[in-house]
Amino acid sequence: MKISSKAAPVRFEGVGKTFGKDVVAVDSIDLQIDAGKLVTLLGPSGCGKTTTLRMIAGLEMATSGRILIGERDVTRLPATDRDVSMVFQSYALFPHMSVLENVMYGLTFSGFDKGEARSRALAGLELVGLKGFDGRLPSELSGGQQQRVAVARALVLEPQVLLFDEPLSNLDAKLRRQVREDIRAIQQDLGLTVVYVTHDQEEALAVSDEIVVMRNASIAQIGTPRQLYDAPIDRFVADFIGEANLIDCTIVRVDGDQATIEIEGYRHTLPSRDLPPGPATLAVRPSRIVIGSDAGISATVTKATYVGVRMEYTLTGAFGQVFAVQDNVDDPLETGAEVKMTFADRGPVLLPEG
């Protein structure tokens, strides 16, 4: 993938943000965002992700530590002196201006003459698939089109870093999927450095090169979508990145880097993750639960839901309750059915303590 000549890395060195005397919004984090990558800050409300984004933008000032964009220390610089652009959740389009005027606004404000601003704005609209929409008002556009205008307005400034704050939260499910694909395609085509904030796990998995999972003002884990999904560091990450069933088990044997676990007589071998024999916690994704084996863990189907492309089941047993999905919608299991449950060869993961 190419990297834009203007794309810059972002580095946090012990950055903290405190509001008032005792409200810690961000607690001394270290973070490296490489140039040309799309990195998502993901976490529940109040975890510090939006404050972190706003500190990159200069809309909030760090209480401690250093923020670098490229090799430049921007910790104390105002937003106007940082080469970043931000796409807000609300789009923040001027309703009385045409689409073209909205996209030109930042360029004109930055000192470009009208001719060059117009040329850049038209190119930006073409880039986001809105060629020919320049004369319309924002009210004449769909939500997805308005979001693209906001993206175009940010892109034409050719920032070192492009920031997105919950950009899809105002769109319906189908539009969210389309616009997130658009944003990802533009980012990859242009080689932009993008920092993206969302609380939507699926959205983060779909668009990111790396995901920074935040919890309680700090970083819980950083990794690629696959790393976080397949090897979560703890219960919080396992449950937050996609759905995970957390099941008590016993590690009965460890051979090298492989462990054998047991649940109600059923045994399964998987990576040990340096855990010793004894009680442990297993995280199993709903799609990795296999229903209908001749042997396995006894369970009862307590809920069966048809959602079009798959069946969703709640299974209850001595182990507690788990959520499972199956692609077979033609022969669904009935509520009350007694079944045996096992796990797919790959997918279940032991969770380190802590």
C-alpha positions as CSV (number, residue, x, y, z in Angstrom):
1,M,0.0,0.0,0.0
2,K,1.3,3.4,-0.9
3,I,1.8,6.1,1.8
4,S,0.9,9.7,1.1
5,S,3.9,12.0,1.1
6,K,2.0,14.1,3.7
7,A,0.9,11.3,5.9
8,A,2.7,11.4,9.3
9,P,3.0,9.1,12.3
10,V,1.5,10.1,15.6
11,R,3.2,9.3,18.9
12,F,2.0,9.7,22.5
13,E,4.6,9.6,25.2
14,G,3.1,9.3,28.7
15,V,0.1,11.5,27.7
16,G,-2.5,12.2,30.4
17,K,-5.5,14.4,30.6
18,T,-7.2,15.4,33.8
19,F,-10.4,17.5,34.1
20,G,-10.5,19.5,37.4
21,K,-8.6,18.0,40.3
22,D,-9.5,14.4,40.2
23,V,-11.3,13.4,36.9
24,V,-8.8,11.3,34.9
25,A,-9.9,11.1,31.3
26,V,-6.7,9.7,29.9
27,D,-4.1,8.1,32.3
28,S,-0.6,8.4,31.0
29,I,-0.7,6.4,27.8
30,D,2.0,5.5,25.3
31,L,0.9,5.0,21.7
32,Q,2.5,4.8,18.3
33,I,0.4,5.3,15.1
34,D,2.4,4.6,11.9
35,A,2.1,6.8,8.9
36,G,-0.4,5.6,6.3
37,K,-2.3,3.3,8.7
38,L,-5.9,3.4,9.9
39,V,-5.9,3.0,13.7
40,T,-9.2,2.8,15.6
41,L,-9.6,3.9,19.2
42,L,-12.3,1.5,20.5
43,G,-14.0,1.2,23.9
44,P,-17.1,1.8,25.9
45,S,-18.5,5.3,26.7
46,G,-16.2,7.2,29.1
47,C,-13.1,5.1,28.4
48,G,-11.1,8.1,27.1
49,K,-11.1,7.4,23.4
50,T,-12.7,10.7,22.3
51,T,-10.5,12.7,24.6
52,T,-7.5,11.0,23.1
53,L,-8.7,12.0,19.6
54,R,-9.4,15.5,20.6
55,M,-5.8,15.8,22.1
56,I,-4.4,14.9,18.7
57,A,-6.6,17.5,17.1
58,G,-5.6,20.2,19.6
59,L,-9.2,20.6,20.8
60,E,-8.1,19.4,24.3
61,M,-4.7,20.1,25.7
62,A,-2.7,17.3,27.4
63,T,-2.2,17.7,31.1
64,S,1.0,15.6,31.0
65,G,3.3,13.9,28.5
66,R,4.1,14.7,24.8
67,I,2.3,14.4,21.5
68,L,4.3,14.3,18.3
69,I,3.0,14.4,14.8
70,G,5.8,13.4,12.5
71,E,8.9,14.7,14.4
72,R,7.2,17.9,15.6
73,D,6.1,18.2,19.2
74,V,2.5,19.6,19.0
75,T,1.6,19.1,22.7
76,R,1.1,22.8,23.3
77,L,0.1,23.9,19.8
78,P,-3.5,25.1,19.1
79,A,-5.7,23.2,16.7
80,T,-5.0,25.8,14.0
81,D,-1.3,25.1,14.0
82,R,-1.6,21.3,13.7
83,D,-1.8,19.8,10.2
84,V,-4.8,17.7,11.0
85,S,-8.4,17.6,9.8
86,M,-11.4,16.2,11.7
87,V,-14.7,14.7,10.5
88,F,-17.3,15.1,13.3
89,Q,-20.1,12.9,14.2
90,S,-22.6,15.6,13.3
91,Y,-20.9,16.3,9.9
92,A,-21.0,20.1,10.8
93,L,-22.1,21.2,7.3
94,F,-23.3,24.7,6.7
95,P,-27.0,24.3,5.7
96,H,-27.1,27.6,3.7
97,M,-24.0,26.7,1.6
98,S,-23.9,24.5,-1.4
99,V,-22.0,21.2,-1.3
100,L,-19.1,22.9,-3.2
101,E,-19.1,25.9,-0.9
102,N,-18.9,23.6,2.1
103,V,-15.9,21.7,0.7
104,M,-14.2,24.9,-0.3
105,Y,-14.7,26.6,3.0
106,G,-11.6,25.2,4.8
107,L,-9.5,25.9,1.7
108,T,-10.6,29.5,1.5
109,F,-10.1,30.0,5.2
110,S,-6.6,28.6,4.8
111,G,-5.7,31.2,2.2
112,F,-6.2,29.5,-1.2
113,D,-7.5,31.7,-3.9
114,K,-11.0,31.0,-5.2
115,G,-9.9,29.3,-8.4
116,E,-7.6,26.8,-6.7
117,A,-10.1,26.2,-3.9
118,R,-12.8,25.4,-6.4
119,S,-10.6,23.1,-8.4
120,R,-9.5,21.2,-5.3
121,A,-13.0,21.0,-4.0
122,L,-14.4,19.5,-7.2
123,A,-11.5,17.0,-7.2
124,G,-12.4,16.1,-3.6
125,L,-16.1,15.6,-4.4
126,E,-15.1,13.3,-7.3
127,L,-12.8,11.3,-5.0
128,V,-15.7,10.5,-2.6
129,G,-18.2,9.7,-5.4
130,L,-20.1,13.0,-5.4
131,K,-19.2,14.4,-8.8
132,G,-22.1,16.5,-10.1
133,F,-23.5,17.1,-6.6
134,D,-21.6,20.4,-6.1
135,G,-24.6,22.7,-6.6
136,R,-26.9,20.9,-4.1
137,L,-27.6,22.0,-0.5
138,P,-26.9,19.5,2.4
139,S,-30.6,19.1,3.0
140,E,-31.0,17.6,-0.5
141,L,-28.5,14.8,0.3
142,S,-28.9,11.5,2.1
143,G,-27.1,10.9,5.4
144,G,-24.4,8.9,3.7
145,Q,-23.9,11.6,1.1
146,Q,-23.6,14.3,3.8
147,Q,-21.0,12.2,5.5
148,R,-19.0,12.0,2.2
149,V,-19.2,15.8,1.9
150,A,-17.7,16.0,5.4
151,V,-14.9,13.6,4.4
152,A,-14.2,15.5,1.1
153,R,-14.0,18.8,3.1
154,A,-11.4,17.2,5.4
155,L,-9.5,15.5,2.5
156,V,-9.0,18.6,0.3
157,L,-6.8,20.2,3.1
158,E,-4.3,17.3,2.6
159,P,-3.7,16.9,6.3
160,Q,-0.9,14.9,7.8
161,V,-3.5,13.1,10.0
162,L,-7.2,12.7,9.3
163,L,-9.4,12.2,12.4
164,F,-12.9,10.6,12.6
165,D,-15.1,11.0,15.6
166,E,-17.9,8.3,15.6
167,P,-18.5,9.1,11.9
168,L,-21.2,6.5,11.2
169,S,-23.3,6.8,14.4
170,N,-26.1,8.8,12.6
171,L,-26.5,6.4,9.7
172,D,-28.7,3.3,9.5
173,A,-27.1,-0.1,9.4
174,K,-27.0,-0.5,5.6
175,L,-25.5,3.0,5.1
176,R,-23.0,2.4,7.9
177,R,-21.6,-0.6,6.1
178,Q,-21.4,1.3,2.7
179,V,-19.8,4.4,4.2
180,R,-17.2,2.5,6.3
181,E,-16.2,0.7,3.1
182,D,-15.9,4.1,1.3
183,I,-13.7,5.5,4.1
184,R,-11.5,2.5,4.2
185,A,-11.1,2.5,0.4
186,I,-10.2,6.2,0.3
187,Q,-7.7,5.8,3.2
188,Q,-6.0,2.9,1.4
189,D,-6.0,4.5,-2.0
190,L,-4.5,7.8,-0.7
191,G,-2.2,6.3,1.9
192,L,-3.5,8.5,4.7
193,T,-2.8,8.4,8.4
194,V,-6.3,8.0,10.0
195,V,-7.3,7.9,13.6
196,Y,-10.8,6.7,14.0
197,V,-13.0,6.6,17.1
198,T,-15.9,4.2,17.5
199,H,-17.7,2.2,20.2
200,D,-18.9,-0.3,17.5
201,Q,-16.8,-3.5,17.5
202,E,-17.8,-4.7,14.1
203,E,-17.0,-1.3,12.6
204,A,-13.6,-1.3,14.2
205,L,-12.8,-4.9,12.9
206,A,-13.9,-3.9,9.4
207,V,-11.9,-0.8,8.8
208,S,-8.7,-1.0,11.0
209,D,-5.1,-1.8,10.4
210,E,-4.8,-1.7,14.2
211,I,-7.2,-1.3,17.1
212,V,-6.5,0.3,20.4
213,V,-8.9,-1.0,23.0
214,M,-9.4,1.5,25.8
215,R,-10.8,0.9,29.3
216,N,-11.0,3.2,32.3
217,A,-8.8,5.9,30.7
218,S,-6.0,3.5,29.8
219,I,-5.1,1.1,27.0
220,A,-6.2,-2.5,27.5
221,Q,-4.7,-4.0,24.4
222,I,-3.3,-3.0,21.0
223,G,-3.3,-5.3,18.0
224,T,-4.6,-6.1,14.5
225,P,-8.3,-7.1,14.3
226,R,-7.3,-10.7,14.0
227,Q,-4.9,-10.6,16.9
228,L,-7.5,-9.1,19.2
229,Y,-10.2,-11.4,18.1
230,D,-8.2,-14.6,18.3
231,A,-5.9,-13.8,21.3
232,P,-7.6,-11.3,23.6
233,I,-5.4,-10.4,26.6
234,D,-8.2,-10.7,29.2
235,R,-11.9,-11.1,29.9
236,F,-12.7,-7.4,29.0
237,V,-11.1,-7.5,25.6
238,A,-12.5,-11.0,24.8
239,D,-16.0,-9.8,25.6
240,F,-15.7,-6.4,24.0
241,I,-14.1,-7.4,20.7
242,G,-16.9,-9.4,19.2
243,E,-19.1,-11.6,21.4
244,A,-17.3,-14.2,23.5
245,N,-18.7,-16.9,25.8
246,L,-16.6,-17.1,29.0
247,I,-16.7,-20.6,30.4
248,D,-14.9,-22.0,33.5
249,C,-12.7,-25.0,32.7
250,T,-9.8,-26.9,34.1
251,I,-6.4,-27.3,32.5
252,V,-5.6,-30.9,33.1
253,R,-2.3,-31.1,31.2
254,V,0.3,-28.9,29.6
255,D,2.6,-30.3,26.9
256,G,5.0,-27.6,25.6
257,D,2.9,-24.8,24.3
258,Q,-0.3,-26.9,24.2
259,A,-2.9,-27.3,27.0
260,T,-5.6,-29.9,27.4
261,I,-8.7,-28.5,29.1
262,E,-11.7,-30.3,30.5
263,I,-15.3,-29.3,30.9
264,E,-17.8,-31.9,32.3
265,G,-15.7,-34.7,30.9
266,Y,-15.2,-33.1,27.4
267,R,-11.6,-32.4,26.6
268,H,-10.1,-30.0,24.1
269,T,-6.5,-29.1,23.2
270,L,-5.5,-25.5,22.4
271,P,-2.5,-23.1,23.0
272,S,-1.6,-22.9,26.7
273,R,-0.6,-19.2,26.6
274,D,1.8,-20.0,29.4
275,L,-0.9,-21.0,31.8
276,P,-0.2,-23.8,34.3
277,P,-2.6,-26.8,35.1
278,G,-5.6,-25.8,37.3
279,P,-8.7,-23.7,37.0
280,A,-8.9,-21.4,34.0
281,T,-11.3,-19.4,31.9
282,L,-12.1,-20.3,28.3
283,A,-13.3,-17.7,25.7
284,V,-15.3,-19.2,22.8
285,R,-16.9,-17.2,20.0
286,P,-20.5,-18.1,19.2
287,S,-19.5,-19.3,15.7
288,R,-16.9,-21.7,17.3
289,I,-19.5,-23.7,19.2
290,V,-20.5,-26.9,17.5
291,I,-23.9,-28.3,18.3
292,G,-25.1,-31.8,17.5
293,S,-22.1,-34.0,18.2
294,D,-22.6,-37.5,19.5
295,A,-20.5,-36.7,22.5
296,G,-19.6,-33.5,24.3
297,I,-21.0,-31.1,26.9
298,S,-24.7,-31.6,27.7
299,A,-26.9,-28.5,27.1
300,T,-30.5,-27.5,26.5
301,V,-31.6,-25.1,23.8
302,T,-33.4,-22.4,25.8
303,K,-33.8,-19.9,23.0
304,A,-33.8,-20.2,19.2
305,T,-34.0,-17.1,17.0
306,Y,-34.1,-16.9,13.2
307,V,-32.3,-13.8,11.9
308,G,-32.4,-14.5,8.2
309,V,-28.8,-15.6,7.3
310,R,-28.3,-17.7,10.5
311,M,-29.9,-19.2,13.6
312,E,-29.0,-17.9,17.0
313,Y,-29.2,-20.2,20.0
314,T,-29.0,-19.8,23.8
315,L,-27.7,-23.0,25.3
316,T,-27.9,-23.7,29.0
317,G,-26.2,-26.4,31.1
318,A,-24.2,-27.0,34.2
319,F,-21.5,-24.8,32.7
320,G,-23.9,-21.8,32.7
321,Q,-25.3,-20.2,29.5
322,V,-23.7,-19.6,26.1
323,F,-24.7,-17.9,22.9
324,A,-24.1,-19.9,19.7
325,V,-24.8,-19.3,16.0
326,Q,-25.3,-21.8,13.1
327,D,-25.6,-21.2,9.4
328,N,-28.2,-24.0,8.9
329,V,-31.5,-22.2,8.9
330,D,-33.4,-24.9,7.1
331,D,-33.3,-27.4,10.0
332,P,-33.4,-25.3,13.1
333,L,-33.2,-26.8,16.6
334,E,-36.3,-26.4,18.7
335,T,-36.5,-24.7,22.0
336,G,-36.2,-27.4,24.7
337,A,-34.0,-29.7,22.6
338,E,-31.3,-31.6,24.5
339,V,-28.0,-31.4,22.6
340,K,-24.3,-32.1,22.9
341,M,-21.9,-29.1,22.5
342,T,-18.3,-29.2,21.5
343,F,-15.8,-26.6,20.2
344,A,-14.3,-26.0,16.7
345,D,-10.6,-27.1,16.4
346,R,-9.5,-23.4,16.1
347,G,-11.1,-20.5,17.9
348,P,-11.4,-21.2,21.6
349,V,-8.7,-19.4,23.6
350,L,-7.5,-19.5,27.2
351,L,-7.5,-16.2,28.9
352,P,-4.5,-15.1,30.9
353,E,-5.3,-13.9,34.4
354,G,-5.7,-10.2,35.0
